[in-house]
Amino acid sequence: MTDTLNSLFEAEIRDLYDAEKQLVKALPKMAEAAVSEELRSGFEEHLQATKGHVSRLEEVFQSIDVKPKGKTCEAMKGLVAEGQQVVEENKESELRDVMLIGAARRVEHYEIAAYLTVIKLAESMGNDTAAELLRETLSEEEETDEKLDALCEDVLEIVASSAGGKVAPATATSKAPRAG
């Protein structure tokens, strides 16, 4: 039962721990499915970072004297399943790379939101050790999202040039300015 700040923090950390461990299993599959060497390399690099996130979360568990144990993260389960669906239902192409990047960015945005929440919880509990560890991971997640954004632009240029410079007409939503 989650009825205290401490129990909420523990539940959130368990959820993140499971989410990161799911990613450790999913990222090699995404790397293998990537056409672009740069995307493949990016997924492999993020796999190493994600293993570090798991270790950092283990340190957070230590800071609250709790044994590291995950609680199934249903959100990540769904996000990973969507990424797997992209691989299974789309032929190998730069366009599939764009879809993989989209799936990866949705994962990053979920993680960013989750880390922002647990950082606030750690701060409100006065757990500076956990807050600092979590901030470090948040920074890496934000950096990964920025790299994916830039990579998406590069891959979209390849898609456009391979289509003879013609891309499908933009929709009203695709013309919206990017946030940030």
C-alpha positions as CSV (number, residue, x, y, z in Angstrom):
1,M,0.0,0.0,0.0
2,T,1.2,3.5,-0.9
3,D,0.2,5.7,2.0
4,T,3.4,7.6,2.8
5,L,5.9,9.7,0.9
6,N,8.5,7.0,1.5
7,S,6.3,4.2,0.2
8,L,5.4,6.3,-2.8
9,F,9.1,7.0,-3.5
10,E,9.9,3.3,-3.2
11,A,7.0,2.3,-5.5
12,E,8.2,4.8,-8.1
13,I,11.8,3.6,-7.9
14,R,10.7,0.0,-8.3
15,D,8.7,1.0,-11.4
16,L,11.7,2.8,-12.9
17,Y,14.0,-0.1,-12.0
18,D,11.8,-2.5,-14.0
19,A,11.5,0.0,-16.8
20,E,15.2,0.3,-17.2
21,K,15.7,-3.4,-17.0
22,Q,13.1,-3.9,-19.8
23,L,15.1,-1.4,-21.9
24,V,18.3,-3.4,-21.3
25,K,16.6,-6.3,-23.0
26,A,14.9,-4.2,-25.8
27,L,17.7,-2.0,-26.9
28,P,19.8,-4.8,-28.5
29,K,16.8,-5.7,-30.7
30,M,16.3,-2.1,-31.7
31,A,20.0,-1.8,-32.6
32,E,19.8,-4.9,-34.7
33,A,16.8,-3.6,-36.5
34,A,18.3,-0.2,-37.4
35,V,19.4,0.4,-40.9
36,S,21.5,3.5,-40.2
37,E,24.9,2.7,-38.6
38,E,24.6,5.9,-36.6
39,L,21.2,4.8,-35.2
40,R,22.5,1.3,-34.5
41,S,25.5,2.8,-32.7
42,G,23.3,5.2,-30.8
43,F,21.1,2.3,-29.5
44,E,24.2,0.4,-28.5
45,E,25.6,3.5,-26.7
46,H,22.3,4.0,-24.9
47,L,22.3,0.3,-23.9
48,Q,25.5,1.0,-21.9
49,A,24.0,4.1,-20.4
50,T,20.9,2.2,-19.4
51,K,22.9,-0.4,-17.6
52,G,24.4,2.5,-15.7
53,H,20.9,3.8,-14.9
54,V,20.1,0.4,-13.4
55,S,23.2,0.5,-11.3
56,R,22.4,4.1,-10.2
57,L,18.9,3.0,-9.2
58,E,20.4,0.2,-7.1
59,E,22.4,3.0,-5.3
60,V,19.1,4.8,-4.8
61,F,17.6,1.7,-3.2
62,Q,20.7,1.6,-0.9
63,S,20.0,5.2,0.1
64,I,16.6,4.1,1.5
65,D,17.8,0.8,2.9
66,V,15.6,-1.3,0.5
67,K,16.6,-4.3,-1.6
68,P,16.6,-3.5,-5.3
69,K,13.5,-5.1,-6.8
70,G,11.3,-4.1,-9.7
71,K,7.6,-3.7,-9.9
72,T,6.3,-4.4,-13.4
73,C,6.2,-1.1,-15.3
74,E,3.2,-1.5,-17.6
75,A,3.9,1.7,-19.4
76,M,7.3,0.6,-20.5
77,K,5.9,-2.8,-21.4
78,G,3.6,-1.1,-23.8
79,L,6.3,1.2,-25.2
80,V,8.6,-1.7,-25.8
81,A,5.8,-3.6,-27.5
82,E,5.2,-0.7,-29.8
83,G,8.9,-0.6,-30.7
84,Q,8.9,-4.4,-31.4
85,Q,5.8,-3.9,-33.6
86,V,7.7,-1.4,-35.7
87,V,10.4,-4.0,-36.3
88,E,8.1,-6.8,-37.1
89,E,5.6,-4.9,-39.3
90,N,7.9,-2.8,-41.4
91,K,10.6,-3.7,-43.9
92,E,14.1,-2.7,-43.3
93,S,14.5,0.9,-44.5
94,E,15.4,4.4,-43.5
95,L,11.7,5.0,-43.0
96,R,11.6,2.1,-40.4
97,D,14.6,3.9,-38.7
98,V,12.4,7.0,-38.4
99,M,9.7,4.9,-36.8
100,L,12.3,3.3,-34.4
101,I,13.5,6.8,-33.5
102,G,9.9,7.8,-32.7
103,A,9.4,4.7,-30.5
104,A,12.7,5.5,-28.7
105,R,11.7,9.1,-28.2
106,R,8.4,8.0,-26.6
107,V,10.5,5.9,-24.2
108,E,12.8,8.8,-23.4
109,H,9.8,11.1,-22.7
110,Y,8.3,8.6,-20.4
111,E,11.5,8.2,-18.5
112,I,12.1,11.9,-18.3
113,A,8.7,12.4,-16.8
114,A,9.3,9.6,-14.3
115,Y,12.7,10.8,-13.3
116,L,11.4,14.4,-12.8
117,T,8.8,13.0,-10.4
118,V,11.2,10.8,-8.4
119,I,13.6,13.7,-8.1
120,K,10.9,15.9,-6.6
121,L,10.0,13.1,-4.2
122,A,13.6,12.5,-3.2
123,E,14.1,16.3,-2.6
124,S,10.9,16.5,-0.5
125,M,12.1,13.7,1.6
126,G,15.5,15.3,2.1
127,N,17.3,12.4,0.3
128,D,20.0,14.4,-1.4
129,T,22.0,11.3,-2.4
130,A,19.1,9.8,-4.3
131,A,18.1,13.2,-5.8
132,E,21.7,13.7,-7.2
133,L,21.8,10.1,-8.6
134,L,18.5,10.6,-10.2
135,R,19.4,14.0,-11.6
136,E,22.4,12.4,-13.3
137,T,20.3,9.9,-15.0
138,L,17.7,12.5,-16.0
139,S,20.5,14.5,-17.7
140,E,21.5,11.5,-19.7
141,E,17.9,10.8,-20.7
142,E,17.5,14.4,-21.9
143,E,20.7,14.2,-23.8
144,T,19.6,10.9,-25.5
145,D,16.3,12.6,-26.5
146,E,18.3,15.5,-28.1
147,K,20.5,13.0,-30.0
148,L,17.5,11.1,-31.2
149,D,15.9,14.4,-32.4
150,A,19.0,15.3,-34.4
151,L,19.4,11.8,-35.8
152,C,15.7,11.9,-36.9
153,E,16.4,15.0,-39.0
154,D,19.4,13.3,-40.6
155,V,17.5,10.2,-41.4
156,L,14.5,12.2,-42.8
157,E,16.9,13.9,-45.2
158,I,18.0,10.5,-46.4
159,V,14.4,9.5,-46.9
160,A,13.6,12.7,-48.7
161,S,16.6,12.4,-51.0
162,S,15.9,8.7,-51.8
163,A,12.4,9.7,-52.7
164,G,13.8,12.0,-55.4
165,G,13.6,15.0,-53.1
166,K,9.9,14.5,-52.8
167,V,8.4,13.9,-49.4
168,A,4.7,13.5,-48.7
169,P,2.9,16.8,-48.2
170,A,3.1,18.2,-44.7
171,T,0.0,18.0,-42.6
172,A,-1.1,20.8,-40.3
173,T,0.3,19.0,-37.3
174,S,3.7,18.5,-38.9
175,K,4.1,22.2,-39.5
176,A,3.7,23.0,-35.8
177,P,6.8,24.6,-34.3
178,R,9.0,22.3,-32.2
179,A,8.9,22.9,-28.5
180,G,12.1,23.6,-26.6
